[in-house]
Amino acid sequence: MAATPHNISINQKPYVINDIIQATPDVTVFKFKAEDNTTLNFDPGMFVMLTYVDKSNNEKITRAFSIASEPNGQTVDFYIHMVHGKLTSKMESAAIGDRYFMTGPYGQFRFIPDEDKKVMFIAGGTGLAPFMSMLKKIEKESLSTDVVLLYSIRFPSEVIMGDELKEIEKKIHMKTIITVTRPESTDNWDGEKGHINADMIKKYAPDFMERTAYICGPLNFVKAMKESLEALNVPNIKIKADVWG
Ligand SMILES: Cc1cc2nc3c(=O)[nH]c(=O)nc-3n(C[C@H](O)[C@H](O)[C@H](O)COP(=O)(O)OP(=O)(O)OC[C@H]3O[C@@H](n4cnc5c(N)ncnc54)[C@H](O)[C@@H]3O)c2cc1C
């Protein structure tokens, strides 16, 4: 086993990259395995702190990432928007077998199936990640959770792990609505278009008052979704949000 760099705390557990998938032009899926082969238990929705150590100067870069895989899965997966920032630019040249460190899981944005039998998942871009974890748990445990997923992307090419999403949809009680906010005439997109708003929520989840709304995405997205739900008089207690910005 490789030695742990001196500036890594003993609570940070080593993981290696097990697979890398170019999911969309801007989003890469990274699958990690713990070096000691243990699995990670958590409630779907939670995140971990991922640390990269630059071997040239021993500098650590740590960022939060929501877990997209199921609890105790074979791998711990992330959907990472490659924004050319400090960590993401390092990850552009990541390779299978590379070593990172993780702490966690953390977070209050947690899916508790016994409490929420009917849900509305509202995702913006890579905000799909925690919902994939929730959906995988629902599928794996054959839960009867009733799900409406509203998923907003800019272009049709931005659907992350679309085939996996379709497969899950076939197996659980779920309706998926993908809306494209910047459709081009050449896209041949015949699905929903435009930003998610109160009208779209009413159209696809007319029973929205019976559902717990979970929102995840960038700050402006989460703000707009909360305003839409408030305009529909959904009480705050029925709204759970995870903001990344
Ligand atoms: C709870 C939580 C969960 C999260 N989950 C996810 C997740 O699942 N997936 C995900 O993708 N992100 C997630 N994030 C965001 C993530 O933690 C990082 O902030 C993100 O990956 C950017 O890190 P970075 O080091 O690459 O960018 P930083 O260097 O920290 O830069 C921050 C921002 O500045 C801009 N920027 C910086 N340098 C450049 C440059 N050279 N050119 C252009 N723009 C630049 C980028 O737009 C970037 O977004 C989450 C954040 C939180 C708080």
The ligand as an SDF file (V2000), in Angstrom:
LIG
                    3D

 53 58  0  0  0  0  0  0  0  0999 V2000
  -22.2620   20.2190   -0.8280 C   0  0  0  0  0  0  0  0  0  0  0  0
  -21.6390   20.4000   -2.1880 C   0  0  0  0  0  0  0  0  0  0  0  0
  -21.7590   19.3920   -3.1420 C   0  0  0  0  0  0  0  0  0  0  0  0
  -21.2020   19.5520   -4.3940 C   0  0  0  0  0  0  0  0  0  0  0  0
  -21.3560   18.5650   -5.3270 N   0  0  0  0  0  0  0  0  0  0  0  0
  -20.8640   18.7190   -6.5780 C   0  0  0  0  0  0  0  0  0  0  0  0
  -21.0580   17.7010   -7.5740 C   0  0  0  0  0  0  0  0  0  0  0  0
  -21.6510   16.6500   -7.3300 O   0  0  0  0  0  0  0  0  0  0  0  0
  -20.5570   17.9450   -8.8210 N   0  0  0  0  0  0  0  0  0  0  0  0
  -19.8800   19.0980   -9.1300 C   0  0  0  0  0  0  0  0  0  0  0  0
  -19.4530   19.2500  -10.2920 O   0  0  0  0  0  0  0  0  0  0  0  0
  -19.6840   20.0590   -8.2030 N   0  0  0  0  0  0  0  0  0  0  0  0
  -20.1320   19.9050   -6.9540 C   0  0  0  0  0  0  0  0  0  0  0  0
  -19.9070   20.8710   -5.9960 N   0  0  0  0  0  0  0  0  0  0  0  0
  -18.9980   21.9840   -6.3390 C   0  0  0  0  0  0  0  0  0  0  0  0
  -17.5260   21.5620   -6.0660 C   0  0  0  0  0  0  0  0  0  0  0  0
  -17.3290   21.4240   -4.6590 O   0  0  0  0  0  0  0  0  0  0  0  0
  -16.4910   22.5800   -6.5630 C   0  0  0  0  0  0  0  0  0  0  0  0
  -16.8180   23.8630   -6.1210 O   0  0  0  0  0  0  0  0  0  0  0  0
  -16.3850   22.6050   -8.0890 C   0  0  0  0  0  0  0  0  0  0  0  0
  -16.0190   21.3120   -8.5600 O   0  0  0  0  0  0  0  0  0  0  0  0
  -15.3230   23.6040   -8.5550 C   0  0  0  0  0  0  0  0  0  0  0  0
  -14.0970   23.3070   -7.9360 O   0  0  0  0  0  0  0  0  0  0  0  0
  -12.7320   23.7910   -8.6040 P   0  0  0  0  0  0  0  0  0  0  0  0
  -11.6460   23.6270   -7.5860 O   0  0  0  0  0  0  0  0  0  0  0  0
  -12.5190   23.1240   -9.9280 O   0  0  0  0  0  0  0  0  0  0  0  0
  -13.0240   25.3260   -8.8770 O   0  0  0  0  0  0  0  0  0  0  0  0
  -12.4400   26.5750   -8.0450 P   0  0  0  0  0  0  0  0  0  0  0  0
  -11.0080   26.7500   -8.3310 O   0  0  0  0  0  0  0  0  0  0  0  0
  -12.8430   26.4400   -6.6210 O   0  0  0  0  0  0  0  0  0  0  0  0
  -13.2250   27.7360   -8.7500 O   0  0  0  0  0  0  0  0  0  0  0  0
  -14.5680   28.0730   -8.4080 C   0  0  0  0  0  0  0  0  0  0  0  0
  -15.2510   28.5690   -9.6660 C   0  0  0  0  0  0  0  0  0  0  0  0
  -14.4950   29.5570  -10.3150 O   0  0  0  0  0  0  0  0  0  0  0  0
  -14.4710   29.3330  -11.7310 C   0  0  0  0  0  0  0  0  0  0  0  0
  -13.0910   29.2000  -12.2190 N   0  0  0  0  0  0  0  0  0  0  0  0
  -11.9830   28.9700  -11.4810 C   0  0  0  0  0  0  0  0  0  0  0  0
  -10.9040   28.9170  -12.2450 N   0  0  0  0  0  0  0  0  0  0  0  0
  -11.3240   29.1250  -13.5130 C   0  0  0  0  0  0  0  0  0  0  0  0
  -10.6660   29.1930  -14.7660 C   0  0  0  0  0  0  0  0  0  0  0  0
   -9.3450   29.0510  -14.8810 N   0  0  0  0  0  0  0  0  0  0  0  0
  -11.4180   29.4180  -15.8690 N   0  0  0  0  0  0  0  0  0  0  0  0
  -12.7480   29.5790  -15.7770 C   0  0  0  0  0  0  0  0  0  0  0  0
  -13.4140   29.5410  -14.6130 N   0  0  0  0  0  0  0  0  0  0  0  0
  -12.7250   29.3080  -13.5050 C   0  0  0  0  0  0  0  0  0  0  0  0
  -15.1590   28.0560  -12.0190 C   0  0  0  0  0  0  0  0  0  0  0  0
  -16.3850   28.3720  -12.6650 O   0  0  0  0  0  0  0  0  0  0  0  0
  -15.4490   27.4450  -10.6720 C   0  0  0  0  0  0  0  0  0  0  0  0
  -16.7790   27.0180  -10.5910 O   0  0  0  0  0  0  0  0  0  0  0  0
  -20.4810   20.7300   -4.7270 C   0  0  0  0  0  0  0  0  0  0  0  0
  -20.3450   21.7450   -3.7680 C   0  0  0  0  0  0  0  0  0  0  0  0
  -20.9320   21.5920   -2.5240 C   0  0  0  0  0  0  0  0  0  0  0  0
  -20.7750   22.7050   -1.5240 C   0  0  0  0  0  0  0  0  0  0  0  0
  1  2  1  0
  2  3  1  0
  2 52  2  0
  3  4  2  0
  4  5  1  0
  4 50  1  0
  5  6  2  0
  6  7  1  0
  6 13  1  0
  7  8  2  0
  7  9  1  0
  9 10  1  0
 10 11  2  0
 10 12  1  0
 12 13  2  0
 13 14  1  0
 14 15  1  0
 14 50  1  0
 15 16  1  0
 16 17  1  0
 16 18  1  0
 18 19  1  0
 18 20  1  0
 20 21  1  0
 20 22  1  0
 22 23  1  0
 23 24  1  0
 24 25  2  0
 24 26  1  0
 24 27  1  0
 27 28  1  0
 28 29  2  0
 28 30  1  0
 28 31  1  0
 31 32  1  0
 32 33  1  0
 33 34  1  0
 33 48  1  0
 34 35  1  0
 35 36  1  0
 35 46  1  0
 36 37  1  0
 36 45  1  0
 37 38  2  0
 38 39  1  0
 39 40  1  0
 39 45  2  0
 40 41  1  0
 40 42  2  0
 42 43  1  0
 43 44  2  0
 44 45  1  0
 46 47  1  0
 46 48  1  0
 48 49  1  0
 50 51  2  0
 51 52  1  0
 52 53  1  0
M  END
$$$$
